[in-house]
Amino acid sequence: MNKSIDLENIKEQLRRLKENMPVYKDILTFYEKIVTKQADIRPSIEIPSFELEGELKNLQTKEGFPLINKEDFILDIPSSIILFEYLCEIGKNTTGKMEADIHAIEQSMRNGTIELEELIKRHFDDDYLDKITGELDLNKALLKFLIHASIKPSINVNVDRLRDRLDLKLWNKGYCPVCGLLPQMSELRGEGQRYFMCSFCSFKWQGDRIMCPFCENRDHQTLQYFYAEGNETHRIDVCNQCKQYIKTIDTRKIDYEPDLNLEDITSLHLDILTSQKGFKRPVPTPWGP
């Protein structure tokens, strides 16, 4: 896919969404600045090629193991630091709450309580992030988002290099075949095929249409979905077995190629509605509840 064209499509969606959904204007402007800066930085990413064991591909296919773990992604630290600092600056001009939370994060870095390079290198270490955000009373969701958005260009380069090593013919898991993380959203395409998008590396893979990706329940009697009134493009797939849910967009009912992060942001009302029904989203989002 041509990256410049992809960015142009995202910006066109942003323009349309800002007009049609002005309540999301501030957060959409923030997102636009993020993806633009990520695209600017990506050509400068310098990371070595992956060396995978010869039998790993077969093991992954037969036994259901992802190609690599989250901590195995190779990062370009200098570009990640530049992006983190940029995100802090634009984030402070987005909402008052975000400004206060970012000031607290920056203060912890200025006084040496936390060190930015270590934060980036230990992005996968939830215990470490729990410890520092708890001790320093920092906004954990925001800090994790800033770290993840900062390393995203490196992650994308990793995924592009790994893409051709995947054999997805037998992959029917609810978690990502690249990194093993859970999906953020799903989409319906073509004749109703369902694709999941990884919450960490954004890789998309085809999965079973009748399946909860979180507990892999395939009992159609305990799997349901519902729409918000007047909108059958976006739906919520819920599992009555594990009481978790995922948002799904039906691309057959739209005339554009959707950016699922944008669809996630502008469907926060569905998260609120579903949480009120007693279901939980196992993949946290920095955009809303």
Protein Blocks (a to p, Z undefined) as FASTA:
>chain_A
ZZklmmmmmmmmmmmmmmmmmmlmmmmmmmmmmmmmmmmmmmmpccddddddfklmmmmm
mnopafbdfklpccdfklmmmmmmmmmmmmmmmbmmlmmmmmmmmmmmmnomacfklmmm
mmmmmmlmmmmmmmnopafklmmmmmmmmmmmmmmmmmmmmmmmpcfklgccfbdfklop
acfbdcdehjopacdddfklopacdddfbdcfklopabfklgccdddehiakbccdddfk
lopacddddfklccbdcdfklmmmmmmmmmmmmmmnopacfbdcfklZZ
